Amino acid sequence: MSEETLFREVDEDLRADRMRKLWRRYGPYVIGGAVAIVLLVAVNEGWAWWQQTNAARSSDALFVAIDAAQTGDFDAALTALDKVEKEGSGKYPELAKFAEASYLDAQGKPAEAVAVYDGLATSSNEIRLRELALVLASYKLVDTGDVPGIETRVNGLIASGSPFADIAREALGLAQYKSGDIDGALSTFDATRKDPQTGSEQMARMSVYISQLLAEGAVYADESTPAAE
């Protein structure tokens, strides 16, 4: 998370630092879970794609990009991905776009990464990939506390009961905290905790977040809600 102060007062700075540590601890699991979905899509459809010569070439080009990125040569990786996006077959161009966004972010270009994710959210023919792109874009906006930007991207997922609804709520809650709205963050995390679809790992994160927010003085909008975990 960013080292910029979240609040002007010293005591609030210390509180913010605790939440940043929580995000450093749990954030990789959230992002990792989302990226795993992309990989699952690739595995599930990979064999069918492999039967086609063009798909095999796309796969080779994609792995060239991955190898280049692993050595830190992101320029070469992005060049290889651009070829997949323009010439690839099947779902490979979309997978290349996801990889491009990830590598742009690794280069310290989060705004460009968000733009790529937003493009995928409007261009993909697969609803789950569109939703995933919206969620990943939202997580890139957490550091800036861009609550309106995240709400624009995730409110539809939350309202529709998408499989991504709860991690979308998590991004929103983290941004609310970042912006200083600890009561709003508490409400968002509590809604995730109460959702029967929330997984056990995410439930554990919600408990940690909520305990931290209550310790900082956050108040439930509904006073009948229990104030302790």
C-alpha positions as CSV (number, residue, x, y, z in Angstrom):
1,M,0.0,0.0,0.0
2,S,1.1,3.6,-0.4
3,E,3.1,5.2,2.3
4,E,1.2,8.5,2.0
5,T,-0.6,9.5,5.1
6,L,-4.3,8.7,5.1
7,F,-5.2,11.3,7.7
8,R,-3.6,14.5,8.9
9,E,-3.6,13.7,12.6
10,V,-0.8,11.5,13.9
11,D,-3.0,9.1,15.8
12,E,-5.0,8.5,12.5
13,D,-1.7,7.9,10.6
14,L,-0.9,5.1,13.0
15,R,-4.3,3.5,12.5
16,A,-3.9,3.7,8.8
17,D,-0.5,2.0,9.0
18,R,-2.2,-1.0,10.8
19,M,-4.7,-1.3,7.9
20,R,-1.9,-1.1,5.4
21,K,-0.2,-4.0,7.1
22,L,-3.4,-6.0,6.9
23,W,-3.7,-5.3,3.2
24,R,-0.1,-6.3,2.6
25,R,-0.8,-9.5,4.5
26,Y,-4.1,-10.5,2.8
27,G,-4.1,-8.5,-0.5
28,P,-1.9,-11.1,-2.4
29,Y,-4.4,-13.8,-1.6
30,V,-7.3,-11.7,-3.0
31,I,-5.4,-10.9,-6.2
32,G,-4.0,-14.4,-6.5
33,G,-7.5,-15.9,-6.3
34,A,-8.8,-13.6,-9.1
35,V,-5.8,-14.3,-11.3
36,A,-6.3,-18.1,-10.7
37,I,-9.7,-17.8,-12.3
38,V,-8.0,-16.5,-15.5
39,L,-5.7,-19.4,-15.4
40,L,-8.5,-21.8,-14.9
41,V,-10.2,-20.4,-18.0
42,A,-7.0,-21.0,-20.0
43,V,-6.7,-24.6,-18.7
44,N,-10.4,-25.5,-19.3
45,E,-10.3,-24.3,-22.9
46,G,-6.6,-24.8,-23.6
47,W,-6.9,-28.3,-25.1
48,A,-9.5,-27.2,-27.6
49,W,-7.4,-24.2,-28.6
50,W,-4.3,-26.4,-28.9
51,Q,-6.0,-28.4,-31.6
52,Q,-5.7,-25.4,-33.9
53,T,-2.4,-24.4,-35.3
54,N,-3.0,-20.7,-34.8
55,A,-3.9,-21.4,-31.1
56,A,-0.6,-23.3,-30.7
57,R,1.3,-20.3,-32.0
58,S,-0.6,-18.0,-29.8
59,S,0.2,-20.2,-26.8
60,D,3.9,-20.1,-27.7
61,A,3.9,-16.4,-28.1
62,L,2.1,-16.0,-24.7
63,F,4.8,-18.1,-23.0
64,V,7.5,-16.0,-24.6
65,A,6.0,-12.9,-23.0
66,I,5.7,-14.7,-19.6
67,D,9.3,-15.8,-19.8
68,A,10.5,-12.3,-20.6
69,A,8.5,-10.8,-17.8
70,Q,10.0,-13.3,-15.3
71,T,13.4,-12.0,-16.2
72,G,12.3,-8.5,-15.7
73,D,12.2,-7.5,-19.4
74,F,8.8,-6.1,-19.5
75,D,9.3,-4.2,-22.7
76,A,10.0,-7.5,-24.5
77,A,7.0,-9.1,-22.7
78,L,4.7,-6.3,-23.8
79,T,5.9,-6.5,-27.4
80,A,5.2,-10.3,-27.4
81,L,1.8,-9.7,-25.9
82,D,1.0,-7.1,-28.5
83,K,1.6,-9.8,-31.2
84,V,-0.8,-12.2,-29.4
85,E,-3.4,-9.5,-29.1
86,K,-3.3,-8.7,-32.8
87,E,-2.7,-12.1,-34.3
88,G,-3.8,-14.6,-31.7
89,S,-6.8,-16.9,-31.9
90,G,-9.4,-18.2,-29.4
91,K,-9.2,-16.5,-26.0
92,Y,-5.5,-15.9,-26.2
93,P,-5.8,-12.2,-27.1
94,E,-7.9,-11.7,-24.0
95,L,-5.5,-13.6,-21.8
96,A,-2.7,-11.5,-23.3
97,K,-4.6,-8.3,-22.3
98,F,-4.9,-9.5,-18.7
99,A,-1.1,-10.2,-18.7
100,E,-0.5,-6.8,-20.3
101,A,-2.4,-5.0,-17.5
102,S,-0.4,-7.0,-14.9
103,Y,2.9,-6.1,-16.5
104,L,2.0,-2.4,-16.8
105,D,1.2,-2.4,-13.1
106,A,4.5,-4.1,-12.4
107,Q,6.2,-1.2,-14.3
108,G,4.5,1.3,-12.0
109,K,1.8,2.3,-14.5
110,P,-1.4,1.5,-12.6
111,A,-3.5,4.0,-14.6
112,E,-2.5,2.3,-17.8
113,A,-3.3,-1.1,-16.2
114,V,-6.7,0.1,-15.2
115,A,-7.4,1.3,-18.8
116,V,-6.6,-2.1,-20.1
117,Y,-8.9,-3.8,-17.6
118,D,-11.6,-1.3,-18.4
119,G,-11.2,-2.2,-22.1
120,L,-11.6,-5.9,-21.3
121,A,-14.7,-5.2,-19.3
122,T,-16.4,-3.8,-22.4
123,S,-14.9,-5.9,-25.1
124,S,-14.8,-9.5,-23.8
125,N,-17.6,-11.8,-24.9
126,E,-17.3,-13.8,-21.7
127,I,-19.3,-12.3,-18.8
128,R,-17.0,-13.7,-16.1
129,L,-13.9,-12.3,-17.8
130,R,-15.7,-8.9,-18.0
131,E,-16.5,-9.1,-14.3
132,L,-13.0,-10.2,-13.4
133,A,-11.6,-7.2,-15.3
134,L,-13.8,-4.9,-13.4
135,V,-12.7,-6.4,-10.1
136,L,-9.0,-6.2,-11.0
137,A,-9.4,-2.6,-12.1
138,S,-11.0,-1.8,-8.8
139,Y,-8.1,-3.2,-6.8
140,K,-5.8,-1.0,-8.7
141,L,-7.8,2.0,-7.5
142,V,-7.7,1.0,-3.8
143,D,-4.4,2.8,-3.1
144,T,-5.9,6.1,-4.3
145,G,-9.1,5.7,-2.3
146,D,-11.2,6.2,-5.4
147,V,-14.5,5.1,-4.0
148,P,-16.6,6.6,-6.8
149,G,-14.5,4.9,-9.4
150,I,-14.7,1.5,-7.7
151,E,-18.4,1.9,-7.1
152,T,-19.0,2.5,-10.8
153,R,-17.2,-0.7,-11.6
154,V,-18.5,-3.1,-8.9
155,N,-22.0,-2.0,-7.9
156,G,-23.5,-4.0,-10.7
157,L,-21.6,-7.1,-9.7
158,I,-22.8,-6.7,-6.1
159,A,-26.4,-6.1,-7.0
160,S,-26.5,-9.0,-9.5
161,G,-25.0,-11.6,-7.1
162,S,-22.0,-12.2,-9.3
163,P,-19.5,-14.8,-8.1
164,F,-17.2,-11.8,-7.8
165,A,-19.6,-9.9,-5.6
166,D,-17.7,-10.4,-2.3
167,I,-14.2,-9.6,-3.5
168,A,-15.7,-6.6,-5.3
169,R,-17.1,-5.5,-1.9
170,E,-13.7,-6.1,-0.4
171,A,-12.1,-3.7,-2.8
172,L,-14.8,-1.1,-2.1
173,G,-14.4,-1.5,1.7
174,L,-10.6,-1.0,1.4
175,A,-11.1,2.1,-0.7
176,Q,-13.6,3.4,1.8
177,Y,-11.1,2.9,4.6
178,K,-8.4,4.6,2.5
179,S,-10.6,7.6,1.9
180,G,-11.3,7.9,5.7
181,D,-14.8,6.5,5.7
182,I,-14.3,3.9,8.4
183,D,-18.1,3.6,9.1
184,G,-18.7,2.9,5.4
185,A,-15.9,0.4,5.3
186,L,-17.3,-1.4,8.4
187,S,-20.7,-1.6,6.7
188,T,-19.2,-3.0,3.5
189,F,-17.1,-5.6,5.3
190,D,-20.0,-6.6,7.5
191,A,-22.2,-7.1,4.4
192,T,-19.6,-9.5,3.0
193,R,-19.3,-11.3,6.3
194,K,-23.1,-11.9,6.4
195,D,-23.2,-13.2,2.8
196,P,-23.6,-17.0,2.9
197,Q,-21.6,-17.2,-0.3
198,T,-18.5,-15.8,1.4
199,G,-15.6,-18.3,1.5
200,S,-13.8,-19.2,4.7
201,E,-10.6,-17.4,3.9
202,Q,-12.4,-14.2,3.0
203,M,-14.6,-14.6,6.1
204,A,-11.4,-14.7,8.1
205,R,-10.2,-11.5,6.5
206,M,-13.5,-9.8,7.2
207,S,-13.2,-10.6,10.8
208,V,-9.7,-9.1,11.0
209,Y,-10.8,-5.9,9.1
210,I,-13.9,-5.5,11.2
211,S,-12.0,-5.9,14.5
212,Q,-9.5,-3.3,13.4
213,L,-12.2,-0.9,12.4
214,L,-14.1,-1.3,15.6
215,A,-10.9,-0.7,17.5
216,E,-10.5,2.6,15.6
217,G,-14.0,3.7,16.6
218,A,-16.1,2.7,13.6
219,V,-19.8,2.5,14.3
220,Y,-22.4,0.2,12.7
221,A,-25.1,2.1,10.9
222,D,-27.6,-0.3,12.6
223,E,-27.0,-0.1,16.3
224,S,-28.6,-3.5,16.7
225,T,-25.6,-5.1,14.9
226,P,-23.2,-6.7,17.4
227,A,-20.2,-4.6,18.1
228,A,-17.8,-7.4,18.7
229,E,-16.5,-10.5,16.8
